Amino acid sequence: MELPDKVRVMGVDYKILRLEHVICDSQLYTGVLDAAKGEIQIIESLSNDRAWITLLHEVIHAIDHNDNLEDEMVENLAWGLYQVFTDNGWFREGG
């Protein structure tokens, strides 16, 4: 299932952009949440599965707007949620 064009998180709409490069603070990333622009930027070369995991990762960052969670915790939650969603058919078309 392809990524949506936007996602609503905590009452805020974020545009989802697939880009060739995602750079923040002069570093390359697979994804970045830019709350000021209302964007979640995801590198376009990622597989569909990895793109969804990256989207979940950035959504968790958006939920955790006070940055209480360390990035490793966010990554573990993203992978875990993706597994639950795919194992239960929630990421299939019509699922």
GROMACS elastic network, one bead per residue, 0.5 to 0.9 nm:
[ bonds ]
;  ai    aj funct       b0    kb
    1     4     6  0.89667   500
    1    48     6  0.74973   500
    1    49     6  0.88853   500
    1    91     6  0.62905   500
    1    92     6  0.59394   500
    1    93     6  0.62044   500
    2    48     6  0.69092   500
    2    51     6  0.89677   500
    2    52     6  0.84512   500
    3     6     6  0.84770   500
    3    16     6  0.80312   500
    3    48     6  0.79609   500
    3    51     6  0.76232   500
    3    52     6  0.68455   500
    3    55     6  0.82667   500
    4     7     6  0.70796   500
    4    15     6  0.88817   500
    4    16     6  0.70758   500
    5    14     6  0.86862   500
    5    15     6  0.60710   500
    5    16     6  0.51484   500
    5    17     6  0.72750   500
    6    13     6  0.67267   500
    6    14     6  0.54542   500
    6    16     6  0.50405   500
    6    17     6  0.84723   500
    6    39     6  0.84972   500
    6    40     6  0.85340   500
    7    12     6  0.82559   500
    7    13     6  0.57499   500
    7    14     6  0.53387   500
    7    15     6  0.66489   500
    7    16     6  0.72009   500
    7    40     6  0.88938   500
    7    59     6  0.84564   500
    8    11     6  0.60873   500
    8    12     6  0.53736   500
    8    14     6  0.61440   500
    8    15     6  0.88602   500
    9    12     6  0.52271   500
    9    13     6  0.64046   500
    9    14     6  0.74803   500
    9    59     6  0.69618   500
    9    62     6  0.68198   500
    9    63     6  0.67709   500
   10    13     6  0.84909   500
   10    62     6  0.79515   500
   10    63     6  0.66258   500
   12    38     6  0.78322   500
   13    38     6  0.67104   500
   13    39     6  0.83692   500
   14    33     6  0.88285   500
   14    34     6  0.87767   500
   14    35     6  0.79427   500
   14    37     6  0.83171   500
   14    40     6  0.63058   500
   15    37     6  0.88061   500
   15    38     6  0.62488   500
   15    40     6  0.61613   500
   15    41     6  0.82962   500
   16    38     6  0.88797   500
   16    39     6  0.58871   500
   16    41     6  0.59920   500
   16    42     6  0.74194   500
   16    55     6  0.84705   500
   17    39     6  0.70637   500
   17    40     6  0.62124   500
   17    42     6  0.61022   500
   17    43     6  0.83062   500
   17    44     6  0.85675   500
   18    21     6  0.87597   500
   18    22     6  0.88782   500
   18    40     6  0.86709   500
   18    41     6  0.60334   500
   18    43     6  0.55109   500
   18    45     6  0.86122   500
   19    22     6  0.65000   500
   19    41     6  0.67075   500
   19    42     6  0.60933   500
   19    44     6  0.51682   500
   19    45     6  0.83718   500
   20    42     6  0.84667   500
   20    43     6  0.55781   500
   20    44     6  0.55159   500
   20    45     6  0.70694   500
   21    28     6  0.69779   500
   21    29     6  0.77948   500
   21    30     6  0.81344   500
   21    41     6  0.89627   500
   21    42     6  0.81798   500
   21    43     6  0.57200   500
   21    44     6  0.78036   500
   22    27     6  0.82051   500
   22    28     6  0.56676   500
   22    29     6  0.54500   500
   22    30     6  0.64602   500
   22    31     6  0.62806   500
   22    32     6  0.68921   500
   22    41     6  0.65233   500
   22    42     6  0.66253   500
   22    43     6  0.58797   500
   23    26     6  0.59682   500
   23    27     6  0.53170   500
   23    29     6  0.60264   500
   23    30     6  0.87637   500
   23    31     6  0.85105   500
   23    32     6  0.78274   500
   24    27     6  0.53966   500
   24    28     6  0.66733   500
   24    29     6  0.72983   500
   24    32     6  0.72858   500
   25    28     6  0.85205   500
   28    31     6  0.86832   500
   29    32     6  0.68244   500
   29    42     6  0.82799   500
   29    43     6  0.76905   500
   30    41     6  0.82884   500
   30    42     6  0.58507   500
   30    43     6  0.52877   500
   30    44     6  0.87196   500
   30    46     6  0.77794   500
   30    51     6  0.83222   500
   30    54     6  0.69644   500
   31    40     6  0.71036   500
   31    41     6  0.53773   500
   31    43     6  0.61784   500
   31    51     6  0.84918   500
   31    54     6  0.60330   500
   31    55     6  0.74220   500
   31    57     6  0.83149   500
   31    58     6  0.70614   500
   32    39     6  0.82339   500
   32    40     6  0.57796   500
   32    41     6  0.52072   500
   32    42     6  0.66534   500
   32    54     6  0.86833   500
   32    55     6  0.89694   500
   32    58     6  0.65203   500
   33    36     6  0.89077   500
   33    37     6  0.89173   500
   33    38     6  0.79784   500
   33    39     6  0.61297   500
   33    41     6  0.64506   500
   33    42     6  0.89085   500
   33    58     6  0.56195   500
   33    59     6  0.79182   500
   33    61     6  0.73364   500
   33    62     6  0.72040   500
   34    37     6  0.55427   500
   34    38     6  0.59510   500
   34    39     6  0.51243   500
   34    40     6  0.60546   500
   34    41     6  0.75919   500
   35    39     6  0.63063   500
   35    40     6  0.80010   500
   35    62     6  0.76099   500
   36    39     6  0.78489   500
   37    40     6  0.88263   500
   40    55     6  0.75164   500
   40    58     6  0.68673   500
   40    59     6  0.82931   500
   41    55     6  0.86096   500
   41    58     6  0.88430   500
   42    45     6  0.88628   500
   42    46     6  0.81842   500
   42    51     6  0.69517   500
   42    54     6  0.71405   500
   42    55     6  0.73423   500
   43    46     6  0.62040   500
   43    51     6  0.78305   500
   44    47     6  0.82982   500
   44    51     6  0.80461   500
   45    51     6  0.87306   500
   46    49     6  0.79583   500
   46    50     6  0.58316   500
   46    51     6  0.55674   500
   47    50     6  0.52200   500
   47    51     6  0.59875   500
   47    52     6  0.86463   500
   48    51     6  0.50475   500
   48    52     6  0.62943   500
   48    53     6  0.87303   500
   49    52     6  0.52753   500
   49    53     6  0.63642   500
   49    54     6  0.86896   500
   49    82     6  0.84400   500
   50    54     6  0.60688   500
   50    55     6  0.85127   500
   51    54     6  0.50214   500
   51    55     6  0.61078   500
   51    56     6  0.86353   500
   52    56     6  0.61616   500
   52    57     6  0.85016   500
   52    78     6  0.88078   500
   52    82     6  0.74234   500
   53    56     6  0.50867   500
   53    57     6  0.61110   500
   53    58     6  0.87253   500
   53    75     6  0.82997   500
   53    78     6  0.56464   500
   53    79     6  0.60006   500
   53    81     6  0.83573   500
   53    82     6  0.61550   500
   54    58     6  0.62734   500
   54    59     6  0.85757   500
   54    75     6  0.83602   500
   54    78     6  0.73991   500
   54    79     6  0.88049   500
   55    58     6  0.52047   500
   55    59     6  0.61183   500
   55    60     6  0.86192   500
   55    78     6  0.82866   500
   56    60     6  0.61301   500
   56    61     6  0.86270   500
   56    74     6  0.88783   500
   56    75     6  0.86707   500
   56    77     6  0.83693   500
   56    78     6  0.52037   500
   56    79     6  0.81600   500
   56    81     6  0.78246   500
   56    82     6  0.75777   500
   57    60     6  0.52482   500
   57    61     6  0.64646   500
   57    62     6  0.88521   500
   57    71     6  0.88204   500
   57    74     6  0.59736   500
   57    75     6  0.58667   500
   57    76     6  0.86630   500
   57    77     6  0.75143   500
   57    79     6  0.81421   500
   58    62     6  0.62636   500
   58    63     6  0.87183   500
   58    74     6  0.84315   500
   58    78     6  0.86095   500
   59    63     6  0.62567   500
   59    64     6  0.85359   500
   59    78     6  0.88010   500
   60    63     6  0.50209   500
   60    64     6  0.60695   500
   60    65     6  0.87055   500
   60    74     6  0.64488   500
   60    75     6  0.88886   500
   60    77     6  0.80178   500
   60    78     6  0.74413   500
   61    65     6  0.62841   500
   61    66     6  0.87811   500
   61    67     6  0.71476   500
   61    69     6  0.80876   500
   61    71     6  0.85641   500
   61    74     6  0.71411   500
   62    65     6  0.53057   500
   62    66     6  0.89380   500
   62    67     6  0.89057   500
   63    66     6  0.85343   500
   64    67     6  0.54593   500
   64    68     6  0.64773   500
   64    69     6  0.69116   500
   65    68     6  0.79241   500
   66    69     6  0.84350   500
   67    70     6  0.73488   500
   67    71     6  0.89894   500
   69    72     6  0.81474   500
   69    73     6  0.61582   500
   69    74     6  0.64602   500
   70    73     6  0.53610   500
   70    74     6  0.64579   500
   70    75     6  0.88387   500
   71    75     6  0.61386   500
   71    76     6  0.86324   500
   72    75     6  0.50740   500
   72    76     6  0.62091   500
   72    77     6  0.86420   500
   73    76     6  0.51413   500
   73    77     6  0.62031   500
   73    78     6  0.86058   500
   74    77     6  0.51526   500
   74    78     6  0.61498   500
   74    79     6  0.87489   500
   75    78     6  0.50649   500
   75    79     6  0.62642   500
   75    80     6  0.85376   500
   76    79     6  0.52818   500
   76    80     6  0.60618   500
   76    81     6  0.85317   500
   77    80     6  0.50408   500
   77    81     6  0.59446   500
   77    82     6  0.84022   500
   78    81     6  0.52626   500
   78    82     6  0.60920   500
   78    83     6  0.86485   500
   79    82     6  0.51540   500
   79    83     6  0.62611   500
   79    84     6  0.87862   500
   80    83     6  0.51947   500
   80    84     6  0.63504   500
   80    85     6  0.86699   500
   81    84     6  0.50804   500
   81    85     6  0.60454   500
   81    86     6  0.85305   500
   82    85     6  0.50747   500
   82    86     6  0.60262   500
   82    87     6  0.83249   500
   82    91     6  0.85982   500
   83    86     6  0.52689   500
   83    87     6  0.58169   500
   83    88     6  0.83906   500
   84    87     6  0.52174   500
   84    88     6  0.61346   500
   84    89     6  0.86204   500
   84    90     6  0.84359   500
   85    88     6  0.53444   500
   85    89     6  0.62326   500
   85    91     6  0.61424   500
   86    89     6  0.50081   500
   86    90     6  0.58066   500
   86    91     6  0.55344   500
   86    92     6  0.74983   500
   87    90     6  0.77583   500
   87    91     6  0.88235   500
   88    91     6  0.81809   500
   88    95     6  0.84457   500
   89    92     6  0.55111   500
   89    93     6  0.86642   500
   89    94     6  0.88800   500
   89    95     6  0.53714   500
   90    93     6  0.81566   500
   90    94     6  0.82407   500
   90    95     6  0.50194   500
   91    94     6  0.83969   500
   91    95     6  0.64484   500
